[in-house]
Amino acid sequence: MILKSLEINTDRVAVEWASAAEGPLFVKLITEFTGKIKDIGTLGSGEGLNREELMRKMKAASMAVEGMKLRMAFAKQAKQMKKDEAYGHLPSEEKLLTVLMNEMARYEKL
Protein backbone atom coordinates (compact mmCIF):
# COMPACT_ATOMS: atom_id res chain seq x y z
CA MET A 1 0.00 0.00 0.00
CA ILE A 2 2.81 2.41 0.86
CA LEU A 3 4.80 1.53 -2.24
CA LYS A 4 1.71 2.02 -4.40
CA SER A 5 1.12 5.44 -2.85
CA LEU A 6 4.73 6.34 -3.74
CA GLU A 7 4.22 4.97 -7.27
CA ILE A 8 7.02 2.46 -6.66
CA ASN A 9 6.84 -0.92 -8.38
CA THR A 10 5.64 -3.40 -5.74
CA ASP A 11 7.79 -6.11 -7.32
CA ARG A 12 10.72 -4.45 -5.54
CA VAL A 13 9.66 -6.27 -2.35
CA ALA A 14 9.36 -10.02 -1.91
CA VAL A 15 8.78 -12.23 1.08
CA GLU A 16 9.83 -15.84 0.59
CA TRP A 17 10.64 -18.68 2.94
CA ALA A 18 13.73 -20.85 2.80
CA SER A 19 15.09 -22.73 5.81
CA ALA A 20 18.78 -22.97 6.59
CA ALA A 21 18.73 -26.47 5.12
CA GLU A 22 17.44 -25.22 1.75
CA GLY A 23 20.56 -23.58 0.36
CA PRO A 24 19.75 -24.27 -3.32
CA LEU A 25 16.25 -22.84 -2.89
CA PHE A 26 17.69 -19.73 -1.23
CA VAL A 27 20.14 -19.24 -4.11
CA LYS A 28 17.30 -19.68 -6.63
CA LEU A 29 15.06 -17.13 -4.84
CA ILE A 30 17.84 -14.55 -4.56
CA THR A 31 18.93 -15.04 -8.17
CA GLU A 32 15.36 -14.63 -9.45
CA PHE A 33 14.73 -11.57 -7.28
CA THR A 34 18.02 -9.95 -8.30
CA GLY A 35 17.14 -10.51 -11.96
CA LYS A 36 13.71 -8.97 -11.44
CA ILE A 37 15.23 -5.88 -9.82
CA LYS A 38 17.77 -5.53 -12.64
CA ASP A 39 14.90 -5.68 -15.16
CA ILE A 40 12.91 -3.03 -13.27
CA GLY A 41 15.89 -0.68 -13.06
CA THR A 42 17.14 1.69 -10.40
CA LEU A 43 14.70 2.99 -7.82
CA GLY A 44 12.71 5.86 -9.26
CA SER A 45 14.05 5.79 -12.78
CA GLY A 46 12.58 2.30 -13.25
CA GLU A 47 9.20 3.83 -12.50
CA GLY A 48 9.82 7.05 -14.42
CA LEU A 49 9.89 9.15 -11.24
CA ASN A 50 11.86 12.30 -10.56
CA ARG A 51 14.54 11.44 -7.97
CA GLU A 52 14.07 14.60 -5.89
CA GLU A 53 10.31 14.19 -5.74
CA LEU A 54 10.67 10.49 -4.93
CA MET A 55 13.08 11.22 -2.08
CA ARG A 56 10.73 13.87 -0.68
CA LYS A 57 7.79 11.44 -0.82
CA MET A 58 9.83 8.63 0.73
CA LYS A 59 10.85 10.88 3.62
CA ALA A 60 7.22 11.90 4.14
CA ALA A 61 6.10 8.24 4.02
CA SER A 62 8.77 7.29 6.54
CA MET A 63 7.64 10.02 8.91
CA ALA A 64 3.98 9.02 8.41
CA VAL A 65 4.73 5.39 9.24
CA GLU A 66 6.57 6.44 12.38
CA GLY A 67 3.71 8.72 13.39
CA MET A 68 0.95 7.90 15.82
CA LYS A 69 -2.06 8.39 13.51
CA LEU A 70 -1.12 5.66 11.06
CA ARG A 71 -0.14 3.25 13.83
CA MET A 72 -3.48 3.87 15.53
CA ALA A 73 -5.31 3.27 12.25
CA PHE A 74 -3.48 -0.07 11.87
CA ALA A 75 -4.30 -0.96 15.48
CA LYS A 76 -8.01 -0.32 14.83
CA GLN A 77 -7.82 -2.52 11.72
CA ALA A 78 -6.12 -5.31 13.70
CA LYS A 79 -8.77 -5.08 16.42
CA GLN A 80 -11.52 -5.33 13.80
CA MET A 81 -9.83 -8.36 12.15
CA LYS A 82 -9.67 -10.09 15.52
CA LYS A 83 -13.30 -9.25 16.27
CA ASP A 84 -14.45 -10.54 12.87
CA GLU A 85 -12.00 -13.47 12.95
CA ALA A 86 -11.11 -12.41 9.41
CA TYR A 87 -7.35 -12.69 9.36
CA GLY A 88 -5.29 -12.17 6.24
CA HIS A 89 -6.91 -9.04 4.85
CA LEU A 90 -7.54 -5.54 6.08
CA PRO A 91 -11.14 -4.59 6.87
CA SER A 92 -10.74 -1.21 5.18
CA GLU A 93 -7.61 -0.58 3.16
CA GLU A 94 -9.24 2.67 1.97
CA LYS A 95 -9.25 4.08 5.51
CA LEU A 96 -5.58 3.24 6.00
CA LEU A 97 -4.70 4.72 2.63
CA THR A 98 -6.59 7.91 3.49
CA VAL A 99 -4.72 8.25 6.80
CA LEU A 100 -1.40 7.52 5.05
CA MET A 101 -2.01 10.05 2.29
CA ASN A 102 -3.13 12.75 4.75
CA GLU A 103 -0.09 12.17 6.94
CA MET A 104 2.25 12.14 3.96
CA ALA A 105 0.77 15.42 2.71
CA ARG A 106 1.31 16.91 6.15
CA TYR A 107 4.95 15.79 6.32
CA GLU A 108 5.74 16.78 2.73
CA LYS A 109 5.11 20.39 3.73
CA LEU A 110 7.82 20.27 6.42
C-alpha positions in Angstrom: 0.0 0.0 0.0 2.8 2.4 0.9 4.8 1.5 -2.2 1.7 2.0 -4.4 1.1 5.4 -2.9 4.7 6.3 -3.7 4.2 5.0 -7.3 7.0 2.5 -6.7 6.8 -0.9 -8.4 5.6 -3.4 -5.7 7.8 -6.1 -7.3 10.7 -4.5 -5.5 9.7 -6.3 -2.4 9.4 -10.0 -1.9 8.8 -12.2 1.1 9.8 -15.8 0.6 10.6 -18.7 2.9 13.7 -20.9 2.8 15.1 -22.7 5.8 18.8 -23.0 6.6 18.7 -26.5 5.1 17.4 -25.2 1.8 20.6 -23.6 0.4 19.8 -24.3 -3.3 16.3 -22.8 -2.9 17.7 -19.7 -1.2 20.1 -19.2 -4.1 17.3 -19.7 -6.6 15.1 -17.1 -4.8 17.8 -14.5 -4.6 18.9 -15.0 -8.2 15.4 -14.6 -9.4 14.7 -11.6 -7.3 18.0 -9.9 -8.3 17.1 -10.5 -12.0 13.7 -9.0 -11.4 15.2 -5.9 -9.8 17.8 -5.5 -12.6 14.9 -5.7 -15.2 12.9 -3.0 -13.3 15.9 -0.7 -13.1 17.1 1.7 -10.4 14.7 3.0 -7.8 12.7 5.9 -9.3 14.1 5.8 -12.8 12.6 2.3 -13.3 9.2 3.8 -12.5 9.8 7.0 -14.4 9.9 9.1 -11.2 11.9 12.3 -10.6 14.5 11.4 -8.0 14.1 14.6 -5.9 10.3 14.2 -5.7 10.7 10.5 -4.9 13.1 11.2 -2.1 10.7 13.9 -0.7 7.8 11.4 -0.8 9.8 8.6 0.7 10.9 10.9 3.6 7.2 11.9 4.1 6.1 8.2 4.0 8.8 7.3 6.5 7.6 10.0 8.9 4.0 9.0 8.4 4.7 5.4 9.2 6.6 6.4 12.4 3.7 8.7 13.4 1.0 7.9 15.8 -2.1 8.4 13.5 -1.1 5.7 11.1 -0.1 3.2 13.8 -3.5 3.9 15.5 -5.3 3.3 12.2 -3.5 -0.1 11.9 -4.3 -1.0 15.5 -8.0 -0.3 14.8 -7.8 -2.5 11.7 -6.1 -5.3 13.7 -8.8 -5.1 16.4 -11.5 -5.3 13.8 -9.8 -8.4 12.1 -9.7 -10.1 15.5 -13.3 -9.3 16.3 -14.5 -10.5 12.9 -12.0 -13.5 12.9 -11.1 -12.4 9.4 -7.3 -12.7 9.4 -5.3 -12.2 6.2 -6.9 -9.0 4.8 -7.5 -5.5 6.1 -11.1 -4.6 6.9 -10.7 -1.2 5.2 -7.6 -0.6 3.2 -9.2 2.7 2.0 -9.3 4.1 5.5 -5.6 3.2 6.0 -4.7 4.7 2.6 -6.6 7.9 3.5 -4.7 8.3 6.8 -1.4 7.5 5.1 -2.0 10.1 2.3 -3.1 12.7 4.7 -0.1 12.2 6.9 2.3 12.1 4.0 0.8 15.4 2.7 1.3 16.9 6.2 5.0 15.8 6.3 5.7 16.8 2.7 5.1 20.4 3.7 7.8 20.3 6.4 
